[in-house]
């Protein structure tokens, strides 16, 4: 399932995006997903939960694509 998330700022941090998009219920769950290597940013595994996600980036977690607009 693809989901589009619109941001009004220059970027959103990866862990915040996971919570905002509903891929993680709470911050610690988002942190675990990222640190366990279960999150990909633009097709590459990302283990930096503070990574800046900008418009046009695609984050994949648990088979779900989240595209930032």
Gaussian input, Z-matrix of N, CA and C with variables (Angstrom, degrees):
# hf/3-21g

backbone

0 1
 N
 C     1     B1
 C     2     B2     1     A1
 N     3     B3     2     A2     1     D1
 C     4     B4     3     A3     2     D2
 C     5     B5     4     A4     3     D3
 N     6     B6     5     A5     4     D4
 C     7     B7     6     A6     5     D5
 C     8     B8     7     A7     6     D6
 N     9     B9     8     A8     7     D7
 C    10    B10     9     A9     8     D8
 C    11    B11    10    A10     9     D9
 N    12    B12    11    A11    10    D10
 C    13    B13    12    A12    11    D11
 C    14    B14    13    A13    12    D12
 N    15    B15    14    A14    13    D13
 C    16    B16    15    A15    14    D14
 C    17    B17    16    A16    15    D15
 N    18    B18    17    A17    16    D16
 C    19    B19    18    A18    17    D17
 C    20    B20    19    A19    18    D18
 N    21    B21    20    A20    19    D19
 C    22    B22    21    A21    20    D20
 C    23    B23    22    A22    21    D21
 N    24    B24    23    A23    22    D22
 C    25    B25    24    A24    23    D23
 C    26    B26    25    A25    24    D24
 N    27    B27    26    A26    25    D25
 C    28    B28    27    A27    26    D26
 C    29    B29    28    A28    27    D27
 N    30    B30    29    A29    28    D28
 C    31    B31    30    A30    29    D29
 C    32    B32    31    A31    30    D30
 N    33    B33    32    A32    31    D31
 C    34    B34    33    A33    32    D32
 C    35    B35    34    A34    33    D33
 N    36    B36    35    A35    34    D34
 C    37    B37    36    A36    35    D35
 C    38    B38    37    A37    36    D36
 N    39    B39    38    A38    37    D37
 C    40    B40    39    A39    38    D38
 C    41    B41    40    A40    39    D39
 N    42    B42    41    A41    40    D40
 C    43    B43    42    A42    41    D41
 C    44    B44    43    A43    42    D42
 N    45    B45    44    A44    43    D43
 C    46    B46    45    A45    44    D44
 C    47    B47    46    A46    45    D45
 N    48    B48    47    A47    46    D46
 C    49    B49    48    A48    47    D47
 C    50    B50    49    A49    48    D48
 N    51    B51    50    A50    49    D49
 C    52    B52    51    A51    50    D50
 C    53    B53    52    A52    51    D51
 N    54    B54    53    A53    52    D52
 C    55    B55    54    A54    53    D53
 C    56    B56    55    A55    54    D54
 N    57    B57    56    A56    55    D55
 C    58    B58    57    A57    56    D56
 C    59    B59    58    A58    57    D57
 N    60    B60    59    A59    58    D58
 C    61    B61    60    A60    59    D59
 C    62    B62    61    A61    60    D60
 N    63    B63    62    A62    61    D61
 C    64    B64    63    A63    62    D62
 C    65    B65    64    A64    63    D63
 N    66    B66    65    A65    64    D64
 C    67    B67    66    A66    65    D65
 C    68    B68    67    A67    66    D66
 N    69    B69    68    A68    67    D67
 C    70    B70    69    A69    68    D68
 C    71    B71    70    A70    69    D69
 N    72    B72    71    A71    70    D70
 C    73    B73    72    A72    71    D71
 C    74    B74    73    A73    72    D72
 N    75    B75    74    A74    73    D73
 C    76    B76    75    A75    74    D74
 C    77    B77    76    A76    75    D75
 N    78    B78    77    A77    76    D76
 C    79    B79    78    A78    77    D77
 C    80    B80    79    A79    78    D78
 N    81    B81    80    A80    79    D79
 C    82    B82    81    A81    80    D80
 C    83    B83    82    A82    81    D81
 N    84    B84    83    A83    82    D82
 C    85    B85    84    A84    83    D83
 C    86    B86    85    A85    84    D84
 N    87    B87    86    A86    85    D85
 C    88    B88    87    A87    86    D86
 C    89    B89    88    A88    87    D87
 N    90    B90    89    A89    88    D88
 C    91    B91    90    A90    89    D89
 C    92    B92    91    A91    90    D90
 N    93    B93    92    A92    91    D91
 C    94    B94    93    A93    92    D92
 C    95    B95    94    A94    93    D93
 N    96    B96    95    A95    94    D94
 C    97    B97    96    A96    95    D95
 C    98    B98    97    A97    96    D96
 N    99    B99    98    A98    97    D97
 C   100   B100    99    A99    98    D98
 C   101   B101   100   A100    99    D99
 N   102   B102   101   A101   100   D100
 C   103   B103   102   A102   101   D101
 C   104   B104   103   A103   102   D102
 N   105   B105   104   A104   103   D103
 C   106   B106   105   A105   104   D104
 C   107   B107   106   A106   105   D105
 N   108   B108   107   A107   106   D106
 C   109   B109   108   A108   107   D107
 C   110   B110   109   A109   108   D108
 N   111   B111   110   A110   109   D109
 C   112   B112   111   A111   110   D110
 C   113   B113   112   A112   111   D111
 N   114   B114   113   A113   112   D112
 C   115   B115   114   A114   113   D113
 C   116   B116   115   A115   114   D114
 N   117   B117   116   A116   115   D115
 C   118   B118   117   A117   116   D116
 C   119   B119   118   A118   117   D117
 N   120   B120   119   A119   118   D118
 C   121   B121   120   A120   119   D119
 C   122   B122   121   A121   120   D120
 N   123   B123   122   A122   121   D121
 C   124   B124   123   A123   122   D122
 C   125   B125   124   A124   123   D123
 N   126   B126   125   A125   124   D124
 C   127   B127   126   A126   125   D125
 C   128   B128   127   A127   126   D126
 N   129   B129   128   A128   127   D127
 C   130   B130   129   A129   128   D128
 C   131   B131   130   A130   129   D129
 N   132   B132   131   A131   130   D130
 C   133   B133   132   A132   131   D131
 C   134   B134   133   A133   132   D132
 N   135   B135   134   A134   133   D133
 C   136   B136   135   A135   134   D134
 C   137   B137   136   A136   135   D135
 N   138   B138   137   A137   136   D136
 C   139   B139   138   A138   137   D137
 C   140   B140   139   A139   138   D138
 N   141   B141   140   A140   139   D139
 C   142   B142   141   A141   140   D140
 C   143   B143   142   A142   141   D141
 N   144   B144   143   A143   142   D142
 C   145   B145   144   A144   143   D143
 C   146   B146   145   A145   144   D144
 N   147   B147   146   A146   145   D145
 C   148   B148   147   A147   146   D146
 C   149   B149   148   A148   147   D147
 N   150   B150   149   A149   148   D148
 C   151   B151   150   A150   149   D149
 C   152   B152   151   A151   150   D150
 N   153   B153   152   A152   151   D151
 C   154   B154   153   A153   152   D152
 C   155   B155   154   A154   153   D153
 N   156   B156   155   A155   154   D154
 C   157   B157   156   A156   155   D155
 C   158   B158   157   A157   156   D156
 N   159   B159   158   A158   157   D157
 C   160   B160   159   A159   158   D158
 C   161   B161   160   A160   159   D159
 N   162   B162   161   A161   160   D160
 C   163   B163   162   A162   161   D161
 C   164   B164   163   A163   162   D162
 N   165   B165   164   A164   163   D163
 C   166   B166   165   A165   164   D164
 C   167   B167   166   A166   165   D165
 N   168   B168   167   A167   166   D166
 C   169   B169   168   A168   167   D167
 C   170   B170   169   A169   168   D168
 N   171   B171   170   A170   169   D169
 C   172   B172   171   A171   170   D170
 C   173   B173   172   A172   171   D171
 N   174   B174   173   A173   172   D172
 C   175   B175   174   A174   173   D173
 C   176   B176   175   A175   174   D174
 N   177   B177   176   A176   175   D175
 C   178   B178   177   A177   176   D176
 C   179   B179   178   A178   177   D177
 N   180   B180   179   A179   178   D178
 C   181   B181   180   A180   179   D179
 C   182   B182   181   A181   180   D180
 N   183   B183   182   A182   181   D181
 C   184   B184   183   A183   182   D182
 C   185   B185   184   A184   183   D183
 N   186   B186   185   A185   184   D184
 C   187   B187   186   A186   185   D185
 C   188   B188   187   A187   186   D186
 N   189   B189   188   A188   187   D187
 C   190   B190   189   A189   188   D188
 C   191   B191   190   A190   189   D189
 N   192   B192   191   A191   190   D190
 C   193   B193   192   A192   191   D191
 C   194   B194   193   A193   192   D192
 N   195   B195   194   A194   193   D193
 C   196   B196   195   A195   194   D194
 C   197   B197   196   A196   195   D195
 N   198   B198   197   A197   196   D196
 C   199   B199   198   A198   197   D197
 C   200   B200   199   A199   198   D198
 N   201   B201   200   A200   199   D199
 C   202   B202   201   A201   200   D200
 C   203   B203   202   A202   201   D201
 N   204   B204   203   A203   202   D202
 C   205   B205   204   A204   203   D203
 C   206   B206   205   A205   204   D204

   B1=1.4539
   B2=1.5317
   B3=1.3018
   B4=1.4619
   B5=1.5189
   B6=1.3086
   B7=1.4564
   B8=1.5132
   B9=1.3263
   B10=1.4539
   B11=1.5295
   B12=1.3203
   B13=1.4590
   B14=1.5153
   B15=1.3139
   B16=1.4668
   B17=1.5271
   B18=1.3265
   B19=1.4691
   B20=1.5265
   B21=1.3160
   B22=1.4638
   B23=1.5223
   B24=1.3331
   B25=1.4551
   B26=1.5239
   B27=1.3173
   B28=1.4572
   B29=1.5262
   B30=1.3413
   B31=1.4636
   B32=1.5241
   B33=1.3284
   B34=1.4615
   B35=1.5230
   B36=1.3224
   B37=1.4710
   B38=1.5266
   B39=1.3192
   B40=1.4606
   B41=1.5276
   B42=1.3288
   B43=1.4683
   B44=1.5264
   B45=1.3307
   B46=1.4624
   B47=1.5250
   B48=1.3265
   B49=1.4614
   B50=1.5269
   B51=1.3256
   B52=1.4645
   B53=1.5269
   B54=1.3230
   B55=1.4702
   B56=1.5280
   B57=1.3120
   B58=1.4647
   B59=1.5279
   B60=1.3300
   B61=1.4670
   B62=1.5296
   B63=1.3375
   B64=1.4511
   B65=1.5203
   B66=1.3448
   B67=1.4659
   B68=1.5278
   B69=1.3274
   B70=1.4627
   B71=1.5282
   B72=1.3190
   B73=1.4601
   B74=1.5264
   B75=1.3430
   B76=1.4636
   B77=1.5228
   B78=1.3114
   B79=1.4566
   B80=1.5151
   B81=1.3285
   B82=1.4636
   B83=1.5330
   B84=1.3267
   B85=1.4660
   B86=1.5292
   B87=1.3294
   B88=1.4657
   B89=1.5259
   B90=1.3158
   B91=1.4702
   B92=1.5260
   B93=1.3306
   B94=1.4675
   B95=1.5229
   B96=1.3293
   B97=1.4643
   B98=1.5226
   B99=1.3283
   B100=1.4662
   B101=1.5272
   B102=1.3270
   B103=1.4651
   B104=1.5249
   B105=1.3280
   B106=1.4694
   B107=1.5268
   B108=1.3408
   B109=1.4656
   B110=1.5152
   B111=1.3314
   B112=1.4607
   B113=1.5261
   B114=1.3415
   B115=1.4551
   B116=1.5284
   B117=1.3320
   B118=1.4590
   B119=1.5206
   B120=1.3282
   B121=1.4616
   B122=1.5204
   B123=1.3173
   B124=1.4688
   B125=1.5237
   B126=1.3419
   B127=1.4549
   B128=1.5146
   B129=1.3336
   B130=1.4700
   B131=1.5187
   B132=1.3385
   B133=1.4647
   B134=1.5321
   B135=1.3163
   B136=1.4649
   B137=1.5167
   B138=1.3387
   B139=1.4654
   B140=1.5313
   B141=1.3209
   B142=1.4685
   B143=1.5253
   B144=1.3288
   B145=1.4658
   B146=1.5241
   B147=1.3300
   B148=1.4589
   B149=1.5188
   B150=1.3358
   B151=1.4739
   B152=1.5147
   B153=1.3184
   B154=1.4592
   B155=1.5275
   B156=1.3161
   B157=1.4562
   B158=1.5267
   B159=1.3322
   B160=1.4585
   B161=1.5244
   B162=1.3144
   B163=1.4553
   B164=1.5223
   B165=1.3233
   B166=1.4604
   B167=1.5165
   B168=1.3298
   B169=1.4692
   B170=1.5244
   B171=1.3335
   B172=1.4562
   B173=1.5270
   B174=1.3145
   B175=1.4624
   B176=1.5316
   B177=1.3216
   B178=1.4665
   B179=1.5191
   B180=1.3380
   B181=1.4535
   B182=1.5300
   B183=1.3281
   B184=1.4667
   B185=1.5288
   B186=1.3332
   B187=1.4579
   B188=1.5228
   B189=1.3151
   B190=1.4628
   B191=1.5282
   B192=1.3215
   B193=1.4605
   B194=1.5228
   B195=1.3291
   B196=1.4656
   B197=1.5278
   B198=1.3293
   B199=1.4523
   B200=1.5277
   B201=1.3174
   B202=1.4686
   B203=1.5229
   B204=1.3239
   B205=1.4724
   B206=1.5057
   A1=109.36
   A2=115.69
   A3=119.95
   A4=109.68
   A5=114.44
   A6=120.27
   A7=108.00
   A8=116.12
   A9=120.33
   A10=107.91
   A11=115.32
   A12=121.48
   A13=107.74
   A14=116.00
   A15=120.52
   A16=108.66
   A17=115.61
   A18=119.44
   A19=108.40
   A20=115.58
   A21=120.31
   A22=111.35
   A23=116.24
   A24=121.27
   A25=108.64
   A26=117.56
   A27=121.42
   A28=111.78
   A29=115.96
   A30=120.71
   A31=109.69
   A32=115.03
   A33=121.93
   A34=106.12
   A35=116.55
   A36=119.10
   A37=109.62
   A38=114.95
   A39=121.27
   A40=112.70
   A41=117.73
   A42=119.12
   A43=111.44
   A44=117.12
   A45=120.60
   A46=110.74
   A47=115.93
   A48=120.21
   A49=110.96
   A50=116.58
   A51=120.20
   A52=110.79
   A53=116.81
   A54=120.40
   A55=110.16
   A56=116.43
   A57=122.46
   A58=111.28
   A59=116.49
   A60=121.31
   A61=112.45
   A62=116.97
   A63=120.51
   A64=114.29
   A65=116.94
   A66=120.25
   A67=110.70
   A68=116.52
   A69=122.16
   A70=107.41
   A71=116.06
   A72=120.10
   A73=111.84
   A74=115.88
   A75=120.45
   A76=109.78
   A77=115.83
   A78=121.31
   A79=114.76
   A80=116.52
   A81=118.61
   A82=110.87
   A83=117.16
   A84=120.44
   A85=109.93
   A86=117.07
   A87=121.38
   A88=109.93
   A89=116.22
   A90=121.24
   A91=110.62
   A92=116.55
   A93=120.92
   A94=111.62
   A95=117.12
   A96=121.02
   A97=110.71
   A98=115.79
   A99=120.66
   A100=110.77
   A101=116.85
   A102=120.29
   A103=112.72
   A104=117.20
   A105=121.39
   A106=112.46
   A107=116.73
   A108=120.54
   A109=113.77
   A110=117.40
   A111=121.10
   A112=113.17
   A113=115.93
   A114=120.39
   A115=109.27
   A116=115.31
   A117=119.98
   A118=108.96
   A119=115.12
   A120=121.67
   A121=106.52
   A122=115.69
   A123=121.86
   A124=111.67
   A125=116.02
   A126=121.16
   A127=116.54
   A128=117.40
   A129=120.85
   A130=109.92
   A131=116.33
   A132=120.51
   A133=108.98
   A134=115.41
   A135=121.24
   A136=109.01
   A137=116.81
   A138=120.77
   A139=111.56
   A140=117.09
   A141=120.96
   A142=108.45
   A143=116.63
   A144=118.98
   A145=112.22
   A146=117.26
   A147=120.44
   A148=113.09
   A149=117.29
   A150=120.68
   A151=109.78
   A152=115.35
   A153=120.49
   A154=109.08
   A155=115.20
   A156=121.97
   A157=106.96
   A158=114.85
   A159=120.12
   A160=110.76
   A161=115.48
   A162=121.26
   A163=109.98
   A164=116.35
   A165=121.21
   A166=113.45
   A167=117.57
   A168=121.24
   A169=109.72
   A170=115.29
   A171=121.19
   A172=108.90
   A173=115.88
   A174=122.92
   A175=107.51
   A176=116.50
   A177=121.09
   A178=108.88
   A179=115.94
   A180=121.25
   A181=107.72
   A182=116.59
   A183=122.53
   A184=111.83
   A185=116.82
   A186=121.55
   A187=114.69
   A188=116.95
   A189=121.70
   A190=108.94
   A191=116.48
   A192=120.88
   A193=109.37
   A194=115.02
   A195=121.31
   A196=105.88
   A197=116.59
   A198=120.86
   A199=108.42
   A200=115.44
   A201=120.95
   A202=108.43
   A203=114.80
   A204=120.86
   A205=110.49
   D1=129.79
   D2=178.41
   D3=-98.42
   D4=139.76
   D5=179.48
   D6=-129.48
   D7=141.90
   D8=177.37
   D9=-111.55
   D10=133.99
   D11=179.72
   D12=-122.56
   D13=124.88
   D14=179.91
   D15=-97.54
   D16=129.19
   D17=176.48
   D18=-114.45
   D19=150.56
   D20=-178.95
   D21=-108.39
   D22=2.03
   D23=178.30
   D24=-108.61
   D25=174.88
   D26=-179.02
   D27=-64.31
   D28=-36.42
   D29=-179.25
   D30=-154.48
   D31=168.23
   D32=172.30
   D33=-134.79
   D34=141.02
   D35=179.50
   D36=-72.12
   D37=147.75
   D38=-174.31
   D39=-54.22
   D40=-48.00
   D41=-178.12
   D42=-64.87
   D43=-34.64
   D44=178.19
   D45=-68.22
   D46=-38.39
   D47=178.54
   D48=-62.84
   D49=-42.33
   D50=-179.52
   D51=-60.93
   D52=-39.24
   D53=177.71
   D54=-70.59
   D55=-45.44
   D56=-177.09
   D57=-60.84
   D58=-39.21
   D59=-177.94
   D60=-83.62
   D61=-6.89
   D62=178.41
   D63=85.48
   D64=9.04
   D65=178.65
   D66=-75.00
   D67=-21.44
   D68=176.74
   D69=-136.26
   D70=136.18
   D71=-177.18
   D72=-75.55
   D73=-38.48
   D74=-177.17
   D75=-136.16
   D76=164.67
   D77=-176.99
   D78=-56.97
   D79=-40.25
   D80=-178.02
   D81=-67.55
   D82=-31.64
   D83=176.43
   D84=-67.72
   D85=-41.89
   D86=177.64
   D87=-61.91
   D88=-42.94
   D89=179.99
   D90=-60.63
   D91=-45.22
   D92=179.95
   D93=-62.39
   D94=-44.92
   D95=179.24
   D96=-56.39
   D97=-45.17
   D98=-177.73
   D99=-69.14
   D100=-49.75
   D101=-176.67
   D102=-66.78
   D103=-25.76
   D104=177.98
   D105=-82.71
   D106=1.38
   D107=177.94
   D108=73.68
   D109=26.93
   D110=-177.74
   D111=-97.73
   D112=7.18
   D113=-177.83
   D114=-121.57
   D115=133.25
   D116=176.93
   D117=-115.79
   D118=140.22
   D119=175.09
   D120=-116.92
   D121=119.32
   D122=-178.41
   D123=51.46
   D124=41.31
   D125=174.29
   D126=86.08
   D127=0.13
   D128=179.77
   D129=-121.08
   D130=138.30
   D131=178.65
   D132=-61.57
   D133=133.50
   D134=-179.31
   D135=-124.53
   D136=126.63
   D137=178.85
   D138=-112.44
   D139=15.95
   D140=177.36
   D141=-103.40
   D142=105.22
   D143=-175.52
   D144=-69.86
   D145=-19.24
   D146=178.41
   D147=-92.69
   D148=8.50
   D149=-178.87
   D150=-56.51
   D151=136.01
   D152=-179.63
   D153=-81.57
   D154=120.03
   D155=178.89
   D156=-102.37
   D157=126.17
   D158=-175.95
   D159=-114.84
   D160=168.67
   D161=178.07
   D162=-54.07
   D163=132.48
   D164=-179.22
   D165=99.70
   D166=-16.20
   D167=178.75
   D168=-77.61
   D169=149.64
   D170=175.11
   D171=-120.97
   D172=127.63
   D173=178.76
   D174=-110.26
   D175=131.59
   D176=179.46
   D177=-117.28
   D178=127.71
   D179=177.77
   D180=-145.54
   D181=132.21
   D182=179.82
   D183=51.15
   D184=39.70
   D185=177.55
   D186=77.01
   D187=3.82
   D188=-178.98
   D189=-105.06
   D190=129.53
   D191=175.14
   D192=-94.23
   D193=131.87
   D194=176.13
   D195=-118.66
   D196=114.56
   D197=-179.66
   D198=-102.52
   D199=130.46
   D200=-178.30
   D201=-94.78
   D202=131.04
   D203=179.27
   D204=-114.18

